[in-house]
Amino acid sequence: MSNHQRFQQFVTTDVHEIDILCTYELMQAGIEANKLPECIRSDTADVRTIVFGELHHWTFKRAWKFWIAEGPGLPPAYSNALHEKIGQECRVNGDCTCPSPTKQYGNFASGYYHVDTQEALNELAKMLNRCAVGADANDNLGGN
């Protein structure tokens, strides 16, 4: 599905359909989907959802054309391996020029990404899982 088709799904007045779509995207990546109370839903948000994701102390919030992933930081070995695999779709600091994590942070961890595609969301979740257990950053990147 193209990005245009994917994001057209959010052009609906049924907020519960939007919640279902956001939950589905998170679940596809293996990220725990949670809901805020209904009274928190905003009519002015990019995407009118109360669904957000959590994985290893990272949060995932839906924006119009991407997920915002924010957490304690992905160490350089992991963030650089992720960047090599899918850095044009999983952008450090949301930077549209897609510089490497090393260029942006040197030897410090990257803790903020804009994630443009489902594949990139899946890869970020896999890398966070790898980092959480201390697995090598390059082991089976892109595999199950």
Sequence and secondary structure as in RCSB ss.txt:
>XXXX:A:sequence
MSNHQRFQQFVTTDVHEIDILCTYELMQAGIEANKLPECIRSDTADVRTIVFGELHHWTFKRAWKFWIAEGPGLP
PAYSNALHEKIGQECRVNGDCTCPSPTKQYGNFASGYYHVDTQEALNELAKMLNRCAVGADANDNLGGN
>XXXX:A:secstr
  HHHHHHTT  S HHHHHHHHHHHHHHHT EEEE  GGG  SSSSS   EEEEETTEEEEE SSSEEEEEEEE 
HHHHHHHHHHHTTTEEETT TT   HHHHHTTS EEEEEE SHHHHHHHHHHHHHHHHT  TTTTTT  
